[in-house]
Amino acid sequence: MNKIWIGTNWKMTKTIEEGLSYTEDLKKIAENVSSAIELFIIPSYTALVSIKELTSSSRIHLGAQNMHWEDSGPYTGEISPRMLDEIGIDIIELGHSERRQYYNENDEDINKKVLAALRYGMKPLICIGENIEHKSNNISKETLASQLKVCLKGLTDEQARNVMIAYEPVWAIGEKGVPADAGYVAEIHTYLRKTLENLFDHSGSSIPLLYGGSVNRENFLNYIDITDVNGLFIGRSAWDTDSFREILERLEKHLYG
Ligand code: PEP
């Protein structure tokens, strides 16, 4: 797998105006980023239409932070695949640990959303991750295998080629997160790759596996060199374009000289 996916979920941090200014900056930065690096940003819903106007003339993929599985219906406050498809969204982030924790989203819900996104030709970016109790009870791998199996239930080999997985240990995410040890990430990514290869005959080895959780300017190179890490999903350290620029420039140099 040659491509490296690097992107950021803005969560609930930027207004439309702030998002536009960020995207203008990132478009300039992207001009010097090798085409082997696939860049993506995941703004809030309110900014998607305006930001799409900027990203459509760039190589930056645009994602949404969540989605309902139904095309339309009595689901107040929800956004459907039809609506996101109309904007021209490429990536649908699903199952972030904050959605699981605060909105009780579960793997069955995520599975329905994955299938809906694929029906519309949008790429699901499925977040999985164990919490600290799973880790301390030594059941991280079982937890992750179960998340993968349910989230990817019913997908054909062909459909599996269009998904991406972000492994984000819950204990490593956000302000209180503790960056994971690179050796631990390597062990888990090897396990995830094997699990995907067992689930899908031909596509398991081509599904991009991203790593996320307190990735920053100091530690990103430790993760990117891991064999089964095919990209980075970055929060806080990519919300500021100076910090994101530094990561991209150093990554470019590290990978391509
Ligand atoms: C996240 O919340 O998915 C995330 C990776 O955030 P951070 O990089 O800020 O830990």
py3Dmol code that shows the C-alpha trace and the ligand (Angstrom):
import py3Dmol

protein = """\
ATOM      1  CA  MET A   1       0.000   0.000   0.000  1.00  0.00           C
ATOM      2  CA  ASN A   2       1.690   3.194  -1.119  1.00  0.00           C
ATOM      3  CA  LYS A   3      -0.713   5.895  -0.112  1.00  0.00           C
ATOM      4  CA  ILE A   4      -0.535   7.613   3.246  1.00  0.00           C
ATOM      5  CA  TRP A   5      -3.724   9.217   4.602  1.00  0.00           C
ATOM      6  CA  ILE A   6      -3.300  12.265   6.817  1.00  0.00           C
ATOM      7  CA  GLY A   7      -6.272  14.138   8.137  1.00  0.00           C
ATOM      8  CA  THR A   8      -8.015  15.873  10.952  1.00  0.00           C
ATOM      9  CA  ASN A   9     -11.444  15.989  12.552  1.00  0.00           C
ATOM     10  CA  TRP A  10     -12.158  19.499  13.775  1.00  0.00           C
ATOM     11  CA  LYS A  11     -14.823  18.278  16.209  1.00  0.00           C
ATOM     12  CA  MET A  12     -16.863  21.273  17.492  1.00  0.00           C
ATOM     13  CA  THR A  13     -14.064  23.813  17.264  1.00  0.00           C
ATOM     14  CA  LYS A  14     -14.318  26.025  14.163  1.00  0.00           C
ATOM     15  CA  THR A  15     -16.955  28.432  12.857  1.00  0.00           C
ATOM     16  CA  ILE A  16     -17.540  28.737   9.107  1.00  0.00           C
ATOM     17  CA  GLU A  17     -15.261  31.781   8.947  1.00  0.00           C
ATOM     18  CA  GLU A  18     -12.471  30.058  10.882  1.00  0.00           C
ATOM     19  CA  GLY A  19     -12.871  26.939   8.787  1.00  0.00           C
ATOM     20  CA  LEU A  20     -12.609  28.878   5.526  1.00  0.00           C
ATOM     21  CA  SER A  21      -9.455  30.633   6.617  1.00  0.00           C
ATOM     22  CA  TYR A  22      -7.922  27.291   7.719  1.00  0.00           C
ATOM     23  CA  THR A  23      -8.829  25.687   4.401  1.00  0.00           C
ATOM     24  CA  GLU A  24      -7.341  28.559   2.375  1.00  0.00           C
ATOM     25  CA  ASP A  25      -4.074  28.039   4.273  1.00  0.00           C
ATOM     26  CA  LEU A  26      -4.157  24.260   3.893  1.00  0.00           C
ATOM     27  CA  LYS A  27      -4.780  24.530   0.152  1.00  0.00           C
ATOM     28  CA  LYS A  28      -1.508  26.450  -0.200  1.00  0.00           C
ATOM     29  CA  ILE A  29       0.318  23.930   1.989  1.00  0.00           C
ATOM     30  CA  ALA A  30      -1.170  21.056  -0.047  1.00  0.00           C
ATOM     31  CA  GLU A  31       0.434  22.350  -3.227  1.00  0.00           C
ATOM     32  CA  ASN A  32       3.808  21.211  -1.863  1.00  0.00           C
ATOM     33  CA  VAL A  33       2.617  17.873  -0.531  1.00  0.00           C
ATOM     34  CA  SER A  34       3.407  14.776  -2.582  1.00  0.00           C
ATOM     35  CA  SER A  35       0.490  13.110  -4.353  1.00  0.00           C
ATOM     36  CA  ALA A  36       1.202   9.909  -2.390  1.00  0.00           C
ATOM     37  CA  ILE A  37      -0.151  11.713   0.673  1.00  0.00           C
ATOM     38  CA  GLU A  38      -3.945  11.896   0.715  1.00  0.00           C
ATOM     39  CA  LEU A  39      -5.077  14.859   2.797  1.00  0.00           C
ATOM     40  CA  PHE A  40      -8.486  15.201   4.396  1.00  0.00           C
ATOM     41  CA  ILE A  41     -10.321  17.545   6.720  1.00  0.00           C
ATOM     42  CA  ILE A  42     -13.528  16.881   8.621  1.00  0.00           C
ATOM     43  CA  PRO A  43     -15.240  20.176   9.516  1.00  0.00           C
ATOM     44  CA  SER A  44     -18.524  20.701  11.336  1.00  0.00           C
ATOM     45  CA  TYR A  45     -21.722  20.319   9.285  1.00  0.00           C
ATOM     46  CA  THR A  46     -22.398  24.054   9.148  1.00  0.00           C
ATOM     47  CA  ALA A  47     -19.138  24.705   7.297  1.00  0.00           C
ATOM     48  CA  LEU A  48     -19.313  21.850   4.785  1.00  0.00           C
ATOM     49  CA  VAL A  49     -21.050  23.639   1.911  1.00  0.00           C
ATOM     50  CA  SER A  50     -18.757  26.695   1.997  1.00  0.00           C
ATOM     51  CA  ILE A  51     -15.621  24.626   2.468  1.00  0.00           C
ATOM     52  CA  LYS A  52     -16.559  22.310  -0.401  1.00  0.00           C
ATOM     53  CA  GLU A  53     -16.301  25.318  -2.713  1.00  0.00           C
ATOM     54  CA  LEU A  54     -12.656  25.643  -1.707  1.00  0.00           C
ATOM     55  CA  THR A  55     -11.666  21.988  -1.580  1.00  0.00           C
ATOM     56  CA  SER A  56     -13.221  21.075  -4.932  1.00  0.00           C
ATOM     57  CA  SER A  57     -10.352  22.844  -6.684  1.00  0.00           C
ATOM     58  CA  SER A  58      -7.742  21.074  -4.532  1.00  0.00           C
ATOM     59  CA  ARG A  59      -6.654  17.569  -3.607  1.00  0.00           C
ATOM     60  CA  ILE A  60      -8.057  17.886  -0.098  1.00  0.00           C
ATOM     61  CA  HIS A  61     -10.773  15.322   0.608  1.00  0.00           C
ATOM     62  CA  LEU A  62     -13.741  16.570   2.587  1.00  0.00           C
ATOM     63  CA  GLY A  63     -15.387  14.545   5.334  1.00  0.00           C
ATOM     64  CA  ALA A  64     -18.374  14.776   7.676  1.00  0.00           C
ATOM     65  CA  GLN A  65     -18.226  13.876  11.370  1.00  0.00           C
ATOM     66  CA  ASN A  66     -21.273  11.593  11.472  1.00  0.00           C
ATOM     67  CA  MET A  67     -24.339  10.583   9.483  1.00  0.00           C
ATOM     68  CA  HIS A  68     -27.693   8.836   9.921  1.00  0.00           C
ATOM     69  CA  TRP A  69     -28.239   5.608   7.969  1.00  0.00           C
ATOM     70  CA  GLU A  70     -31.695   6.470   6.592  1.00  0.00           C
ATOM     71  CA  ASP A  71     -32.106   8.525   3.419  1.00  0.00           C
ATOM     72  CA  SER A  72     -34.800  10.689   5.006  1.00  0.00           C
ATOM     73  CA  GLY A  73     -37.435  10.518   7.715  1.00  0.00           C
ATOM     74  CA  PRO A  74     -38.554  11.710  11.135  1.00  0.00           C
ATOM     75  CA  TYR A  75     -35.094  11.971  12.741  1.00  0.00           C
ATOM     76  CA  THR A  76     -34.874  15.474  14.153  1.00  0.00           C
ATOM     77  CA  GLY A  77     -31.360  16.837  14.265  1.00  0.00           C
ATOM     78  CA  GLU A  78     -29.879  14.168  12.023  1.00  0.00           C
ATOM     79  CA  ILE A  79     -28.167  14.427   8.622  1.00  0.00           C
ATOM     80  CA  SER A  80     -28.741  11.787   5.947  1.00  0.00           C
ATOM     81  CA  PRO A  81     -26.399  10.252   3.359  1.00  0.00           C
ATOM     82  CA  ARG A  82     -28.510  11.870   0.613  1.00  0.00           C
ATOM     83  CA  MET A  83     -27.808  15.311   2.112  1.00  0.00           C
ATOM     84  CA  LEU A  84     -24.072  14.731   2.407  1.00  0.00           C
ATOM     85  CA  ASP A  85     -23.887  13.237  -1.060  1.00  0.00           C
ATOM     86  CA  GLU A  86     -25.581  16.360  -2.415  1.00  0.00           C
ATOM     87  CA  ILE A  87     -22.703  18.458  -1.009  1.00  0.00           C
ATOM     88  CA  GLY A  88     -20.126  16.121  -2.529  1.00  0.00           C
ATOM     89  CA  ILE A  89     -18.673  14.720   0.693  1.00  0.00           C
ATOM     90  CA  ASP A  90     -15.980  12.064   0.173  1.00  0.00           C
ATOM     91  CA  ILE A  91     -15.435  10.652   3.674  1.00  0.00           C
ATOM     92  CA  ILE A  92     -17.847   9.866   6.503  1.00  0.00           C
ATOM     93  CA  GLU A  93     -16.237   9.574   9.906  1.00  0.00           C
ATOM     94  CA  LEU A  94     -18.153   7.017  11.949  1.00  0.00           C
ATOM     95  CA  GLY A  95     -17.949   5.732  15.503  1.00  0.00           C
ATOM     96  CA  HIS A  96     -15.549   8.263  17.016  1.00  0.00           C
ATOM     97  CA  SER A  97     -15.163   7.440  20.707  1.00  0.00           C
ATOM     98  CA  GLU A  98     -16.926  10.683  21.648  1.00  0.00           C
ATOM     99  CA  ARG A  99     -19.993   9.580  19.636  1.00  0.00           C
ATOM    100  CA  ARG A 100     -19.865   6.208  21.355  1.00  0.00           C
ATOM    101  CA  GLN A 101     -19.356   7.739  24.811  1.00  0.00           C
ATOM    102  CA  TYR A 102     -21.742  10.718  24.775  1.00  0.00           C
ATOM    103  CA  TYR A 103     -24.393   9.583  22.262  1.00  0.00           C
ATOM    104  CA  ASN A 104     -24.439   5.854  22.969  1.00  0.00           C
ATOM    105  CA  GLU A 105     -23.528   4.982  19.420  1.00  0.00           C
ATOM    106  CA  ASN A 106     -22.776   1.290  19.099  1.00  0.00           C
ATOM    107  CA  ASP A 107     -21.205  -1.020  16.532  1.00  0.00           C
ATOM    108  CA  GLU A 108     -24.614  -2.075  15.142  1.00  0.00           C
ATOM    109  CA  ASP A 109     -25.506   1.588  14.451  1.00  0.00           C
ATOM    110  CA  ILE A 110     -22.109   2.145  12.889  1.00  0.00           C
ATOM    111  CA  ASN A 111     -22.576  -0.901  10.659  1.00  0.00           C
ATOM    112  CA  LYS A 112     -25.853   0.547   9.282  1.00  0.00           C
ATOM    113  CA  LYS A 113     -24.101   3.863   8.656  1.00  0.00           C
ATOM    114  CA  VAL A 114     -21.178   2.155   6.931  1.00  0.00           C
ATOM    115  CA  LEU A 115     -23.524   0.360   4.542  1.00  0.00           C
ATOM    116  CA  ALA A 116     -25.447   3.587   3.883  1.00  0.00           C
ATOM    117  CA  ALA A 117     -22.272   5.552   3.139  1.00  0.00           C
ATOM    118  CA  LEU A 118     -21.101   2.860   0.719  1.00  0.00           C
ATOM    119  CA  ARG A 119     -24.461   2.886  -1.076  1.00  0.00           C
ATOM    120  CA  TYR A 120     -23.791   6.541  -1.848  1.00  0.00           C
ATOM    121  CA  GLY A 121     -20.194   6.005  -2.901  1.00  0.00           C
ATOM    122  CA  MET A 122     -18.810   7.781   0.175  1.00  0.00           C
ATOM    123  CA  LYS A 123     -15.845   6.360   2.062  1.00  0.00           C
ATOM    124  CA  PRO A 124     -16.531   5.395   5.686  1.00  0.00           C
ATOM    125  CA  LEU A 125     -13.680   6.174   8.079  1.00  0.00           C
ATOM    126  CA  ILE A 126     -14.531   3.851  10.959  1.00  0.00           C
ATOM    127  CA  CYS A 127     -13.037   4.687  14.351  1.00  0.00           C
ATOM    128  CA  ILE A 128     -12.362   1.844  16.728  1.00  0.00           C
ATOM    129  CA  GLY A 129     -10.465   1.764  20.005  1.00  0.00           C
ATOM    130  CA  GLU A 130     -10.314   0.102  23.383  1.00  0.00           C
ATOM    131  CA  ASN A 131     -10.788   2.007  26.640  1.00  0.00           C
ATOM    132  CA  ILE A 132      -8.428   1.894  29.590  1.00  0.00           C
ATOM    133  CA  GLU A 133     -10.387  -0.909  31.322  1.00  0.00           C
ATOM    134  CA  HIS A 134     -10.119  -3.110  28.250  1.00  0.00           C
ATOM    135  CA  LYS A 135      -6.399  -2.422  28.133  1.00  0.00           C
ATOM    136  CA  SER A 136      -5.758  -3.088  31.794  1.00  0.00           C
ATOM    137  CA  ASN A 137      -7.816  -6.305  31.630  1.00  0.00           C
ATOM    138  CA  ASN A 138      -5.759  -7.366  28.634  1.00  0.00           C
ATOM    139  CA  ILE A 139      -8.770  -7.604  26.322  1.00  0.00           C
ATOM    140  CA  SER A 140      -7.821  -4.845  23.854  1.00  0.00           C
ATOM    141  CA  LYS A 141      -7.509  -7.231  20.914  1.00  0.00           C
ATOM    142  CA  GLU A 142     -10.801  -9.004  21.643  1.00  0.00           C
ATOM    143  CA  THR A 143     -12.540  -5.634  21.934  1.00  0.00           C
ATOM    144  CA  LEU A 144     -11.080  -4.369  18.667  1.00  0.00           C
ATOM    145  CA  ALA A 145     -11.864  -7.592  16.799  1.00  0.00           C
ATOM    146  CA  SER A 146     -15.449  -7.396  17.968  1.00  0.00           C
ATOM    147  CA  GLN A 147     -15.735  -3.731  16.894  1.00  0.00           C
ATOM    148  CA  LEU A 148     -14.309  -4.550  13.468  1.00  0.00           C
ATOM    149  CA  LYS A 149     -16.497  -7.600  12.922  1.00  0.00           C
ATOM    150  CA  VAL A 150     -19.740  -5.824  13.799  1.00  0.00           C
ATOM    151  CA  CYS A 151     -18.952  -2.509  12.090  1.00  0.00           C
ATOM    152  CA  LEU A 152     -18.001  -4.365   8.884  1.00  0.00           C
ATOM    153  CA  LYS A 153     -20.792  -6.963   9.035  1.00  0.00           C
ATOM    154  CA  GLY A 154     -22.338  -7.817   5.667  1.00  0.00           C
ATOM    155  CA  LEU A 155     -19.786  -5.966   3.537  1.00  0.00           C
ATOM    156  CA  THR A 156     -18.679  -7.669   0.361  1.00  0.00           C
ATOM    157  CA  ASP A 157     -15.036  -7.924  -0.522  1.00  0.00           C
ATOM    158  CA  GLU A 158     -15.605  -5.214  -3.108  1.00  0.00           C
ATOM    159  CA  GLN A 159     -17.231  -2.850  -0.584  1.00  0.00           C
ATOM    160  CA  ALA A 160     -14.457  -3.441   1.938  1.00  0.00           C
ATOM    161  CA  ARG A 161     -12.007  -1.895  -0.520  1.00  0.00           C
ATOM    162  CA  ASN A 162     -13.708   1.460   0.053  1.00  0.00           C
ATOM    163  CA  VAL A 163     -13.493   1.679   3.821  1.00  0.00           C
ATOM    164  CA  MET A 164     -10.776   3.063   6.068  1.00  0.00           C
ATOM    165  CA  ILE A 165     -10.175   2.217   9.712  1.00  0.00           C
ATOM    166  CA  ALA A 166      -8.798   4.594  12.335  1.00  0.00           C
ATOM    167  CA  TYR A 167      -7.431   2.875  15.408  1.00  0.00           C
ATOM    168  CA  GLU A 168      -7.743   5.371  18.235  1.00  0.00           C
ATOM    169  CA  PRO A 169      -7.246   4.012  21.754  1.00  0.00           C
ATOM    170  CA  VAL A 170      -9.725   5.942  23.906  1.00  0.00           C
ATOM    171  CA  TRP A 171      -7.107   6.488  26.629  1.00  0.00           C
ATOM    172  CA  ALA A 172      -4.794   8.209  24.113  1.00  0.00           C
ATOM    173  CA  ILE A 173      -7.289  10.761  22.756  1.00  0.00           C
ATOM    174  CA  GLY A 174      -7.720  14.409  23.712  1.00  0.00           C
ATOM    175  CA  GLU A 175      -6.395  16.731  26.433  1.00  0.00           C
ATOM    176  CA  LYS A 176      -6.197  13.972  29.031  1.00  0.00           C
ATOM    177  CA  GLY A 177      -4.880  11.407  26.555  1.00  0.00           C
ATOM    178  CA  VAL A 178      -1.588   9.615  27.052  1.00  0.00           C
ATOM    179  CA  PRO A 179       0.290   9.079  23.765  1.00  0.00           C
ATOM    180  CA  ALA A 180       0.585   5.366  23.023  1.00  0.00           C
ATOM    181  CA  ASP A 181       3.889   3.593  22.919  1.00  0.00           C
ATOM    182  CA  ALA A 182       4.901   2.945  19.276  1.00  0.00           C
ATOM    183  CA  GLY A 183       5.589  -0.736  20.067  1.00  0.00           C
ATOM    184  CA  TYR A 184       2.041  -1.143  21.351  1.00  0.00           C
ATOM    185  CA  VAL A 185       0.604   0.547  18.242  1.00  0.00           C
ATOM    186  CA  ALA A 186       2.699  -1.747  16.029  1.00  0.00           C
ATOM    187  CA  GLU A 187       1.419  -4.853  17.826  1.00  0.00           C
ATOM    188  CA  ILE A 188      -2.203  -3.708  17.563  1.00  0.00           C
ATOM    189  CA  HIS A 189      -1.951  -2.688  13.903  1.00  0.00           C
ATOM    190  CA  THR A 190      -0.445  -6.063  12.990  1.00  0.00           C
ATOM    191  CA  TYR A 191      -3.359  -7.703  14.774  1.00  0.00           C
ATOM    192  CA  LEU A 192      -5.915  -5.459  13.040  1.00  0.00           C
ATOM    193  CA  ARG A 193      -4.392  -6.234   9.654  1.00  0.00           C
ATOM    194  CA  LYS A 194      -4.624  -9.980  10.310  1.00  0.00           C
ATOM    195  CA  THR A 195      -8.212  -9.622  11.467  1.00  0.00           C
ATOM    196  CA  LEU A 196      -9.122  -7.695   8.293  1.00  0.00           C
ATOM    197  CA  GLU A 197      -7.373 -10.285   6.137  1.00  0.00           C
ATOM    198  CA  ASN A 198      -9.397 -13.015   7.830  1.00  0.00           C
ATOM    199  CA  LEU A 199     -12.631 -11.101   7.301  1.00  0.00           C
ATOM    200  CA  PHE A 200     -12.096 -10.325   3.622  1.00  0.00           C
ATOM    201  CA  ASP A 201     -10.506 -12.644   1.123  1.00  0.00           C
ATOM    202  CA  HIS A 202      -8.813 -10.111  -1.107  1.00  0.00           C
ATOM    203  CA  SER A 203      -9.389  -6.650   0.321  1.00  0.00           C
ATOM    204  CA  GLY A 204      -8.231  -7.062   3.918  1.00  0.00           C
ATOM    205  CA  SER A 205      -4.670  -6.187   3.052  1.00  0.00           C
ATOM    206  CA  SER A 206      -5.628  -3.042   1.134  1.00  0.00           C
ATOM    207  CA  ILE A 207      -7.838  -1.345   3.747  1.00  0.00           C
ATOM    208  CA  PRO A 208      -5.991   1.758   5.029  1.00  0.00           C
ATOM    209  CA  LEU A 209      -5.327   1.543   8.772  1.00  0.00           C
ATOM    210  CA  LEU A 210      -4.812   4.982  10.306  1.00  0.00           C
ATOM    211  CA  TYR A 211      -3.524   5.679  13.778  1.00  0.00           C
ATOM    212  CA  GLY A 212      -4.846   8.477  16.008  1.00  0.00           C
ATOM    213  CA  GLY A 213      -4.599   9.644  19.607  1.00  0.00           C
ATOM    214  CA  SER A 214      -2.428  12.567  20.766  1.00  0.00           C
ATOM    215  CA  VAL A 215      -0.352  12.427  17.589  1.00  0.00           C
ATOM    216  CA  ASN A 216       1.767  15.574  17.605  1.00  0.00           C
ATOM    217  CA  ARG A 217       4.883  17.237  16.174  1.00  0.00           C
ATOM    218  CA  GLU A 218       7.117  15.373  18.605  1.00  0.00           C
ATOM    219  CA  ASN A 219       5.823  11.839  18.106  1.00  0.00           C
ATOM    220  CA  PHE A 220       4.252  11.519  14.628  1.00  0.00           C
ATOM    221  CA  LEU A 221       7.347  10.011  12.995  1.00  0.00           C
ATOM    222  CA  ASN A 222       7.372   7.171  15.547  1.00  0.00           C
ATOM    223  CA  TYR A 223       3.958   6.069  14.323  1.00  0.00           C
ATOM    224  CA  ILE A 224       4.291   6.630  10.601  1.00  0.00           C
ATOM    225  CA  ASP A 225       7.217   4.242  10.311  1.00  0.00           C
ATOM    226  CA  ILE A 226       5.172   1.304  11.632  1.00  0.00           C
ATOM    227  CA  THR A 227       4.525  -1.238   8.858  1.00  0.00           C
ATOM    228  CA  ASP A 228       0.757  -1.449   9.154  1.00  0.00           C
ATOM    229  CA  VAL A 229       0.167   2.236   9.830  1.00  0.00           C
ATOM    230  CA  ASN A 230      -1.102   3.715   6.572  1.00  0.00           C
ATOM    231  CA  GLY A 231      -1.877   7.163   7.848  1.00  0.00           C
ATOM    232  CA  LEU A 232      -2.495   9.432  10.807  1.00  0.00           C
ATOM    233  CA  PHE A 233      -5.737  10.826  12.151  1.00  0.00           C
ATOM    234  CA  ILE A 234      -4.765  13.954  14.063  1.00  0.00           C
ATOM    235  CA  GLY A 235      -6.842  16.121  16.383  1.00  0.00           C
ATOM    236  CA  ARG A 236      -5.423  19.066  18.290  1.00  0.00           C
ATOM    237  CA  SER A 237      -2.033  19.153  16.562  1.00  0.00           C
ATOM    238  CA  ALA A 238      -3.619  19.722  13.163  1.00  0.00           C
ATOM    239  CA  TRP A 239      -6.179  22.366  14.160  1.00  0.00           C
ATOM    240  CA  ASP A 240      -3.600  25.060  13.731  1.00  0.00           C
ATOM    241  CA  THR A 241      -2.233  25.245  10.188  1.00  0.00           C
ATOM    242  CA  ASP A 242       1.296  26.161  11.346  1.00  0.00           C
ATOM    243  CA  SER A 243       1.472  22.983  13.379  1.00  0.00           C
ATOM    244  CA  PHE A 244      -0.125  20.923  10.584  1.00  0.00           C
ATOM    245  CA  ARG A 245       2.273  22.470   8.038  1.00  0.00           C
ATOM    246  CA  GLU A 246       5.268  21.464  10.134  1.00  0.00           C
ATOM    247  CA  ILE A 247       3.992  17.890  10.402  1.00  0.00           C
ATOM    248  CA  LEU A 248       3.360  17.677   6.657  1.00  0.00           C
ATOM    249  CA  GLU A 249       6.694  19.211   5.680  1.00  0.00           C
ATOM    250  CA  ARG A 250       8.670  16.947   7.989  1.00  0.00           C
ATOM    251  CA  LEU A 251       6.662  13.925   6.897  1.00  0.00           C
ATOM    252  CA  GLU A 252       7.314  14.718   3.254  1.00  0.00           C
ATOM    253  CA  LYS A 253      11.040  15.017   3.931  1.00  0.00           C
ATOM    254  CA  HIS A 254      11.090  11.855   6.025  1.00  0.00           C
ATOM    255  CA  LEU A 255       9.245   9.751   3.440  1.00  0.00           C
ATOM    256  CA  TYR A 256      10.456  11.171   0.152  1.00  0.00           C
ATOM    257  CA  GLY A 257      13.716  12.948   0.988  1.00  0.00           C
TER     258      GLY A 257
END
"""
ligand_1 = """\
10
PEP
C -9.325 12.350 18.221
O -10.066 12.886 19.011
O -9.755 11.533 17.379
C -7.911 12.663 18.254
C -7.081 11.899 17.582
O -7.569 13.753 18.975
P -6.128 14.188 19.511
O -5.154 14.031 18.398
O -6.317 15.618 19.905
O -5.839 13.291 20.658
"""
view = py3Dmol.view(width=600, height=400)
view.addModel(protein, "pdb")
view.setStyle({"model": 0}, {"cartoon": {"style": "trace"}})
view.addModel(ligand_1, "xyz")
view.setStyle({"model": 1}, {"stick": {}})
view.zoomTo()
view.show()
